[in-house]
Amino acid sequence: MAITTLNDLLKATSRSFYLTLRVLPAAVRPQIGLAYLLARTTDTIADTEILPVSERLDALKKLRERILGQSSAPLNFGELAKQQGSSAEKLLLEKVEASLAVLKEFSAADQKLIRDVLTTITSGQELDLRRFGRWGETPGEPPSTYAVREDARPTNQIIALETAVELDDYTYRVAGCVGEFWTKICRAHLFPNARLDEKQLIADGIRFGKGLQLVNILRDLPVDLKNGRCYLPTQRLDEAKLFPEVLLLPINEEKFLKLYREYLDKAETHLRAGWRYTNTLPFGQFRARLACAWPILIGVRTIKKLRAASVIELRQRVKVSRGEVRNIIFISLLASPFPFLWRKLCPSAAKAVASGGDLA
């Protein structure tokens, strides 16, 4: 599969990201597209719960070695592909060798950036598997039947992160590093000579990625709890006198929503840094600006919905509709040539950017 056909695989496996990819400048589209495909492939491996954790870790290791050029042994994920309920994820695993072949077509500098970001992402996925995986599990059994940690509370079947540092580290590994990669690849190919505070730009790019991941974590909390995992740290849960198993009980709604909305505030603050990032890009880079603006605006809309939701509504998985996404894209396209209208797309973030205030 040559770079010219990379687009076909992306179109077949990602409807949402494909929209973002299409608007990106052609100079960075293949590199970002390939990094996305390989990250989706590693994520698919990590999420194949019917397989024991040890087998998934082994498959991730083999793929990482191929990505880094440490091994040339052909990968055959045919058996893994058969376990996928999604045709897109099945295709990703079947075409992994074709995706890897594209990597060799980029410059040495681009290959290094792609390899670096995928190394970080896979480290996060492996950490997740080791943290939440039960090594003696029987494939297909529900989480409630698994053995629990020795230090767990009575009847506790859900494993949670311990500290805020662990949560921040996880959001960096699986998403913040993507903001860093995105910044470096765009800087190298789109505006290498622009006078920018590069250190601040990278820092905001990292926070941009962390914010998007935190939104995903908060939106997917009910599903994660059902699967025996909780990304809200026990450090904070203990302060609120809450346990992972009782977070979504109506009797705890007031205590839980207070804590939950604090995390929504944190996610929104990160996305404000992302909006500052977007507006720091040279104004002539309108395609790169749009590609950044869309996930931010969708993320802010998602936060608004989550903030207004009750516990019962959160259980039903709150999300932004396709119609709302189309509206965001249409309005942002109209506003992109006009700075005054553009700033109104994300007013609270725009105000923070204009004032130069600290978003930490």
C-alpha positions as CSV (number, residue, x, y, z in Angstrom):
1,M,0.0,0.0,0.0
2,A,1.6,3.3,-1.1
3,I,0.9,6.6,0.4
4,T,-1.5,7.4,-2.4
5,T,-3.8,4.6,-1.2
6,L,-3.4,5.4,2.5
7,N,-6.5,7.6,2.1
8,D,-8.7,4.6,1.2
9,L,-7.9,2.8,4.4
10,L,-8.5,5.9,6.5
11,K,-11.8,6.5,4.9
12,A,-12.9,2.9,5.5
13,T,-11.8,2.8,9.2
14,S,-12.6,6.3,10.5
15,R,-15.6,8.4,9.7
16,S,-15.1,11.1,12.3
17,F,-11.3,11.6,12.1
18,Y,-11.5,11.3,8.3
19,L,-13.3,14.7,8.3
20,T,-10.4,16.3,10.3
21,L,-7.9,14.6,8.1
22,R,-9.4,15.8,4.9
23,V,-9.1,19.5,5.9
24,L,-5.5,19.2,6.9
25,P,-2.9,20.5,4.5
26,A,-1.5,17.8,2.1
27,A,2.0,18.3,3.4
28,V,1.1,16.7,6.8
29,R,-1.9,14.6,5.9
30,P,-0.1,11.3,5.2
31,Q,2.1,11.4,8.3
32,I,-0.8,12.2,10.7
33,G,-3.0,9.8,8.9
34,L,-0.6,6.9,9.3
35,A,0.1,7.7,12.9
36,Y,-3.6,7.6,13.5
37,L,-4.0,4.3,11.7
38,L,-1.2,2.6,13.7
39,A,-2.5,4.0,16.9
40,R,-6.0,2.7,16.1
41,T,-4.4,-0.7,15.4
42,T,-2.6,-0.8,18.7
43,D,-5.8,0.3,20.5
44,T,-7.8,-2.4,18.8
45,I,-5.3,-5.0,20.0
46,A,-5.5,-3.6,23.6
47,D,-9.3,-3.7,23.6
48,T,-9.8,-7.2,22.3
49,E,-11.1,-8.4,25.7
50,I,-11.8,-11.9,24.6
51,L,-8.1,-12.6,24.6
52,P,-6.0,-12.9,27.8
53,V,-4.0,-9.8,28.8
54,S,-0.7,-11.6,28.3
55,E,-1.6,-12.3,24.6
56,R,-2.6,-8.7,24.0
57,L,0.6,-7.4,25.6
58,D,2.7,-9.8,23.4
59,A,0.9,-8.6,20.2
60,L,1.5,-5.0,21.2
61,K,5.2,-5.7,21.8
62,K,5.6,-7.3,18.4
63,L,3.8,-4.5,16.7
64,R,5.9,-1.9,18.5
65,E,9.1,-3.6,17.5
66,R,8.0,-3.5,13.9
67,I,7.1,0.2,14.1
68,L,10.5,0.9,15.7
69,G,12.3,-1.1,13.1
70,Q,13.7,-3.5,15.7
71,S,12.1,-6.5,14.0
72,S,11.4,-7.5,10.4
73,A,9.3,-10.6,11.3
74,P,5.9,-10.3,9.4
75,L,2.9,-9.8,11.5
76,N,-0.2,-12.0,11.1
77,F,-3.1,-10.8,13.2
78,G,-5.6,-12.9,11.3
79,E,-6.8,-14.7,14.5
80,L,-7.1,-11.3,16.3
81,A,-9.1,-9.9,13.3
82,K,-11.6,-12.7,13.6
83,Q,-12.5,-11.6,17.1
84,Q,-13.5,-8.1,16.1
85,G,-17.1,-7.1,15.9
86,S,-16.3,-4.0,13.9
87,S,-15.4,-4.4,10.2
88,A,-13.2,-1.3,10.5
89,E,-11.1,-2.8,13.3
90,K,-11.0,-6.1,11.5
91,L,-9.6,-4.3,8.4
92,L,-7.0,-2.5,10.5
93,L,-5.5,-5.7,11.8
94,E,-5.6,-7.4,8.4
95,K,-3.8,-4.5,6.7
96,V,-1.2,-3.9,9.5
97,E,1.7,-4.9,7.1
98,A,0.4,-2.5,4.5
99,S,0.3,0.3,7.0
100,L,3.8,-0.5,8.2
101,A,5.1,-0.4,4.6
102,V,4.0,3.2,4.3
103,L,6.1,4.3,7.3
104,K,9.3,3.6,5.2
105,E,8.2,6.1,2.6
106,F,8.6,9.1,4.8
107,S,11.7,11.1,5.6
108,A,13.9,10.0,8.5
109,A,12.8,13.0,10.6
110,D,9.1,12.2,10.0
111,Q,9.6,8.5,10.8
112,K,11.2,9.4,14.1
113,L,8.3,11.6,15.1
114,I,5.8,8.9,14.1
115,R,7.8,6.3,16.0
116,D,8.2,8.4,19.1
117,V,4.4,9.2,19.4
118,L,3.5,5.5,18.9
119,T,6.0,4.4,21.5
120,T,4.4,6.7,24.0
121,I,0.8,5.7,23.0
122,T,1.6,2.0,23.3
123,S,3.3,2.5,26.6
124,G,0.0,4.0,27.9
125,Q,-2.0,1.1,26.5
126,E,0.3,-1.5,28.0
127,L,0.2,0.4,31.4
128,D,-3.6,0.3,31.2
129,L,-3.7,-3.4,30.5
130,R,-1.3,-4.1,33.4
131,R,-3.2,-1.8,35.7
132,F,-6.7,-3.0,35.0
133,G,-6.1,-6.5,33.5
134,R,-6.8,-9.6,35.7
135,W,-4.1,-12.1,34.9
136,G,-6.1,-15.2,35.8
137,E,-9.2,-14.1,33.9
138,T,-11.4,-16.4,31.9
139,P,-12.2,-14.8,28.5
140,G,-15.8,-13.7,28.3
141,E,-16.5,-13.6,32.0
142,P,-18.0,-10.4,33.4
143,P,-15.8,-8.2,35.6
144,S,-17.9,-9.1,38.7
145,T,-16.5,-12.6,38.7
146,Y,-12.8,-11.6,38.7
147,A,-10.5,-11.8,41.7
148,V,-9.8,-8.4,43.3
149,R,-6.7,-6.9,44.8
150,E,-5.8,-7.8,48.3
151,D,-6.0,-4.2,49.5
152,A,-9.4,-3.7,47.9
153,R,-12.4,-2.7,50.0
154,P,-15.0,-5.5,50.8
155,T,-17.0,-6.4,47.7
156,N,-14.9,-4.0,45.6
157,Q,-14.7,-5.3,42.0
158,I,-13.6,-2.1,40.3
159,I,-10.0,-1.1,40.0
160,A,-9.3,2.7,40.1
161,L,-6.3,4.9,39.5
162,E,-4.7,5.9,42.8
163,T,-3.7,9.5,42.3
164,A,-4.1,12.6,40.1
165,V,-0.6,12.2,38.9
166,E,-1.5,8.8,37.5
167,L,-4.5,10.3,35.6
168,D,-2.4,13.1,34.2
169,D,0.3,10.6,33.1
170,Y,-2.3,8.4,31.4
171,T,-3.9,11.3,29.5
172,Y,-0.4,12.4,28.3
173,R,0.6,8.9,27.2
174,V,-2.5,8.3,25.1
175,A,-3.4,11.8,23.9
176,G,-1.2,14.6,25.2
177,C,1.7,13.1,23.2
178,V,-0.4,13.4,20.1
179,G,-0.7,17.1,20.6
180,E,3.1,17.2,20.9
181,F,3.5,15.1,17.7
182,W,1.0,17.2,15.8
183,T,2.8,20.4,16.7
184,K,6.2,19.2,15.7
185,I,5.1,17.7,12.4
186,C,3.1,20.8,11.4
187,R,5.9,23.1,12.5
188,A,8.4,21.2,10.3
189,H,6.2,21.2,7.2
190,L,3.8,24.1,7.4
191,F,5.4,27.1,9.2
192,P,9.1,26.3,9.9
193,N,10.1,29.9,9.9
194,A,7.2,31.5,11.8
195,R,8.2,33.4,14.9
196,L,6.4,31.5,17.7
197,D,7.0,30.6,21.3
198,E,7.6,27.0,20.5
199,K,7.8,25.9,24.1
200,Q,4.4,27.4,24.9
201,L,3.0,26.0,21.7
202,I,4.0,22.5,22.5
203,A,2.8,22.8,26.1
204,D,-0.6,24.0,24.8
205,G,-0.7,21.2,22.3
206,I,-0.1,18.6,25.0
207,R,-2.9,20.1,27.1
208,F,-5.1,20.1,24.0
209,G,-4.7,16.4,23.8
210,K,-5.1,15.8,27.5
211,G,-8.4,17.8,27.4
212,L,-9.8,15.7,24.6
213,Q,-8.9,12.5,26.4
214,L,-10.3,13.7,29.7
215,V,-13.6,14.5,28.0
216,N,-13.7,10.9,26.6
217,I,-13.0,9.5,30.1
218,L,-15.8,11.5,31.7
219,R,-18.2,10.7,28.9
220,D,-17.4,7.0,29.0
221,L,-17.3,6.7,32.8
222,P,-20.5,4.4,33.0
223,V,-19.1,2.0,30.4
224,D,-15.7,1.9,32.1
225,L,-17.3,1.2,35.5
226,K,-19.2,-1.7,34.0
227,N,-15.9,-3.0,32.7
228,G,-14.3,-2.9,36.1
229,R,-12.2,0.2,35.7
230,C,-12.3,3.8,37.0
231,Y,-10.1,6.6,35.9
232,L,-11.2,9.0,38.7
233,P,-8.5,8.5,41.3
234,T,-9.2,7.0,44.7
235,Q,-7.4,9.9,46.2
236,R,-10.3,12.2,45.2
237,L,-13.0,9.6,45.7
238,D,-11.9,9.1,49.3
239,E,-12.0,12.9,49.9
240,A,-15.6,12.8,48.6
241,K,-16.4,9.7,50.6
242,L,-17.2,7.7,47.4
243,F,-16.3,4.3,46.1
244,P,-16.2,3.4,42.3
245,E,-19.0,0.9,42.8
246,V,-21.5,3.5,44.0
247,L,-20.6,6.5,41.9
248,L,-23.8,6.3,39.7
249,L,-26.3,5.5,42.4
250,P,-29.0,8.1,42.7
251,I,-28.4,8.4,46.5
252,N,-24.9,9.7,45.8
253,E,-25.8,12.0,43.0
254,E,-25.1,15.2,44.8
255,K,-21.7,14.2,46.0
256,F,-20.7,12.5,42.7
257,L,-21.8,15.4,40.4
258,K,-19.9,17.9,42.5
259,L,-16.7,15.9,42.0
260,Y,-17.6,15.1,38.4
261,R,-18.1,18.7,37.5
262,E,-14.7,19.6,38.9
263,Y,-13.2,17.2,36.4
264,L,-15.3,18.8,33.6
265,D,-13.9,22.2,34.7
266,K,-10.4,20.7,34.3
267,A,-11.1,19.3,30.9
268,E,-12.6,22.6,29.8
269,T,-9.5,24.5,31.0
270,H,-7.3,22.1,29.0
271,L,-9.5,22.8,25.9
272,R,-9.1,26.5,26.5
273,A,-5.3,26.0,26.2
274,G,-6.1,24.1,23.0
275,W,-8.1,27.1,21.7
276,R,-5.1,29.3,22.5
277,Y,-3.0,26.8,20.6
278,T,-5.3,27.0,17.6
279,N,-5.2,30.8,17.6
280,T,-1.4,30.8,17.9
281,L,-1.0,29.1,14.6
282,P,-0.2,31.5,11.7
283,F,-3.6,32.8,10.5
284,G,-2.8,31.8,7.0
285,Q,-2.8,28.2,8.1
286,F,-6.6,28.1,8.1
287,R,-6.7,24.4,7.3
288,A,-4.6,23.5,10.3
289,R,-6.7,25.9,12.4
290,L,-10.0,24.2,11.3
291,A,-8.5,20.7,12.0
292,C,-7.8,21.8,15.6
293,A,-11.0,23.8,16.1
294,W,-13.4,21.0,15.3
295,P,-12.4,18.6,18.1
296,I,-12.2,21.5,20.5
297,L,-15.7,22.8,19.7
298,I,-17.2,19.3,19.8
299,G,-15.4,18.7,23.1
300,V,-16.8,22.0,24.6
301,R,-20.3,21.1,23.4
302,T,-19.9,17.6,25.0
303,I,-18.8,19.2,28.3
304,K,-21.9,21.4,28.2
305,K,-24.1,18.4,27.8
306,L,-22.3,16.4,30.5
307,R,-22.5,19.3,32.9
308,A,-26.3,19.5,32.6
309,A,-26.8,15.7,32.8
310,S,-28.2,13.8,35.8
311,V,-26.8,10.5,36.9
312,I,-29.5,8.6,35.0
313,E,-28.7,10.6,31.8
314,L,-25.0,9.9,32.2
315,R,-25.7,6.2,32.3
316,Q,-27.3,6.5,28.9
317,R,-24.0,7.9,27.4
318,V,-24.3,11.6,26.6
319,K,-22.9,12.6,23.2
320,V,-23.0,15.3,20.5
321,S,-25.3,14.4,17.6
322,R,-24.1,14.1,14.0
323,G,-26.4,17.1,13.2
324,E,-24.6,19.2,15.9
325,V,-21.2,18.1,14.5
326,R,-22.3,19.1,10.9
327,N,-23.5,22.5,12.3
328,I,-20.1,23.1,14.1
329,I,-18.2,22.3,10.9
330,F,-20.5,24.6,8.7
331,I,-20.3,27.6,11.1
332,S,-16.6,27.3,11.6
333,L,-16.0,27.2,7.8
334,L,-18.0,30.4,7.4
335,A,-16.2,32.1,10.3
336,S,-12.6,31.0,9.4
337,P,-11.8,34.0,7.2
338,F,-13.0,36.6,9.8
339,P,-11.1,36.9,13.1
340,F,-14.0,38.6,14.8
341,L,-16.5,35.8,14.0
342,W,-13.8,33.1,14.6
343,R,-13.3,34.3,18.2
344,K,-17.0,34.0,18.9
345,L,-16.9,30.2,18.1
346,C,-15.5,29.5,21.6
347,P,-16.2,32.7,23.5
348,S,-15.0,31.8,27.0
349,A,-11.7,30.4,25.6
350,A,-11.3,33.3,23.3
351,K,-11.6,35.7,26.2
352,A,-8.9,33.8,28.1
353,V,-6.6,33.9,25.0
354,A,-7.2,37.6,24.4
355,S,-6.4,38.4,28.1
356,G,-3.3,36.2,28.1
357,G,-4.5,34.7,31.4
358,D,-3.1,31.7,33.0
359,L,-5.1,28.6,32.0
360,A,-3.5,26.2,34.5
